[in-house]
Amino acid sequence: MELFSNLGINGKLLLAQAINFLLVVFVLNKFVFKKLFKFLGDRKRKIEEGIELTQKAKEEMTRINEARKREIEKAKQQGEILLSEAKTLAQNKTREMLLSAKSQEEKILLKAEEQAQKQKQEAVIEAKEEIKERAILFAEKILGRALGKTDEEKILKEIFNAK
């Protein structure tokens, strides 16, 4: 103790300070440090959970983006298939319409030819009738008398056989 007194240290005061220090350490340990360590441990655990959740969220986002890309690619392929089918269908419809139009055109032309032929035949028949009438009138004027049926037939045979 003499050593302490030579240095100017009071032993009782040092002992009191040591007891106070130990008491403060005990109280701090009992009430503050445990709660502080518990708080820091909880905070560390929450941060780790947050980091883990962030990592899982990133992985989920990556998975979702990949799925979205696959779906977009799939939709694109389906769109291309539909477009191809639509083009093929349009080409087939166009071909069918052209064939139908051509068929209708041929029918119309055939009908027009038949009608023209019929009109031609009717015109020929009308012309023959007109020629017959004019020939009989001409013959009556030349002969100066009315012709009988037998005379008309005889003259008509001569006119048409001469052609």
C-alpha positions in Angstrom: 0.0 0.0 0.0 2.9 2.2 0.5 3.5 2.0 -3.1 0.1 3.4 -3.8 0.5 6.2 -1.3 3.9 7.1 -2.7 2.2 7.5 -6.1 -0.6 9.5 -4.6 -3.3 6.9 -5.0 -5.7 6.5 -2.1 -6.4 2.7 -1.7 -9.9 3.1 -0.3 -10.8 5.4 -3.1 -9.3 3.0 -5.6 -11.3 0.2 -4.1 -14.5 2.3 -4.1 -13.8 3.2 -7.8 -13.2 -0.5 -8.7 -16.4 -1.5 -7.0 -18.3 1.3 -8.7 -16.7 0.2 -12.0 -17.7 -3.4 -11.5 -21.1 -2.3 -10.4 -21.5 -0.2 -13.6 -20.2 -3.0 -15.7 -22.7 -5.4 -14.0 -25.6 -3.0 -14.5 -24.6 -2.2 -18.0 -24.2 -5.9 -18.8 -27.5 -6.8 -17.1 -29.7 -4.1 -18.6 -27.9 -2.4 -21.5 -25.4 -4.7 -23.1 -27.7 -7.7 -23.3 -30.5 -5.5 -24.8 -27.9 -3.8 -27.1 -26.4 -7.1 -28.2 -29.9 -8.5 -28.7 -30.9 -5.4 -30.7 -27.8 -5.7 -32.8 -28.3 -9.4 -33.3 -31.9 -8.8 -34.3 -30.8 -6.0 -36.7 -28.1 -8.3 -38.2 -30.7 -11.1 -38.6 -33.2 -8.7 -40.3 -30.5 -7.3 -42.6 -29.5 -10.9 -43.5 -33.1 -11.8 -44.1 -33.5 -8.6 -46.2 -30.4 -9.5 -48.2 -31.8 -13.1 -48.6 -35.2 -11.8 -49.7 -33.5 -9.4 -52.1 -31.5 -12.3 -53.6 -34.7 -14.4 -53.8 -36.5 -11.4 -55.4 -33.7 -11.0 -57.9 -33.8 -14.7 -58.7 -37.6 -14.5 -59.1 -37.4 -11.5 -61.3 -34.8 -13.3 -63.4 -37.1 -16.3 -63.6 -40.1 -14.1 -64.5 -38.1 -12.3 -67.1 -37.0 -15.5 -68.7 -40.6 -16.8 -68.6 -41.8 -13.5 -70.1 -39.1 -13.8 -72.9 -40.2 -17.4 -73.6 -43.9 -16.3 -73.7 -43.0 -13.4 -76.0 -41.0 -15.7 -78.3 -43.8 -18.3 -78.2 -46.4 -15.5 -79.0 -44.1 -14.3 -81.8 -43.9 -17.8 -83.3 -47.6 -18.2 -83.1 -48.1 -14.8 -84.7 -45.8 -15.8 -87.5 -47.7 -19.1 -87.9 -51.0 -17.3 -88.0 -49.6 -14.8 -90.4 -48.3 -17.6 -92.6 -51.7 -19.3 -92.5 -53.5 -16.1 -93.2 -51.3 -15.5 -96.3 -51.9 -19.0 -97.5 -55.6 -18.7 -96.9 -55.6 -15.4 -98.7 -53.7 -16.9 -101.6 -56.1 -19.8 -101.7 -59.1 -17.5 -101.6 -57.6 -15.3 -104.3 -57.0 -18.4 -106.4 -60.5 -19.6 -105.8 -61.9 -16.2 -106.7 -59.9 -16.1 -109.9 -61.0 -19.5 -110.9 -64.6 -18.6 -110.0 -64.3 -15.4 -112.0 -62.8 -17.2 -114.9 -65.5 -19.8 -114.8 -68.2 -17.1 -114.6 -66.5 -15.3 -117.5 -66.5 -18.5 -119.6 -70.2 -19.0 -118.7 -71.0 -15.4 -119.6 -69.0 -15.7 -122.9 -70.7 -19.0 -123.7 -74.1 -17.6 -123.0 -73.3 -14.5 -125.0 -72.1 -16.6 -127.9 -75.3 -18.7 -127.7 -77.4 -15.6 -127.6 -75.5 -14.1 -130.5 -75.9 -17.3 -132.5 -79.6 -17.3 -131.6 -79.9 -13.6 -132.6 -78.0 -14.4 -135.8 -80.4 -17.3 -136.6 -83.4 -15.1 -135.8 -82.0 -12.3 -138.0 -81.4 -14.8 -140.8 -85.0 -16.1 -140.5 -86.3 -12.5 -140.4 -84.2 -11.7 -143.4 -85.5 -14.7 -145.3 -89.1 -13.7 -144.5 -88.4 -10.1 -145.6 -86.8 -11.4 -148.8 -89.7 -13.7 -149.4 -92.2 -10.9 -148.9 -90.3 -8.5 -151.1 -89.7 -11.1 -153.7 -93.5 -11.8 -153.9 -94.3 -8.1 -154.0 -91.6 -7.6 -156.7 -93.0 -10.5 -158.7 -96.6 -9.3 -158.4 -95.5 -5.8 -159.6 -93.6 -7.3 -162.5 -96.4 -9.7 -163.5 -99.1 -7.2 -162.6 -101.3 -9.7 -160.9 -101.6 -11.4 -157.5 -99.8 -14.6 -157.2 -101.3 -17.8 -155.9 -99.8 -20.1 -153.3 -98.3 -22.4 -155.9 -96.7 -19.5 -157.8 -95.2 -18.1 -154.6 -93.7 -21.4 -153.6 -92.3 -21.9 -157.1 -90.7 -18.5 -157.1 -89.3 -18.9 -153.6 -87.7 -22.2 -154.5 -86.0 -20.7 -157.5 -84.7 -17.7 -155.5 -83.3 -19.8 -152.6 -81.9 -22.6 -154.8 -80.2 -20.0 -157.0 -78.1 -18.9 -154.0 
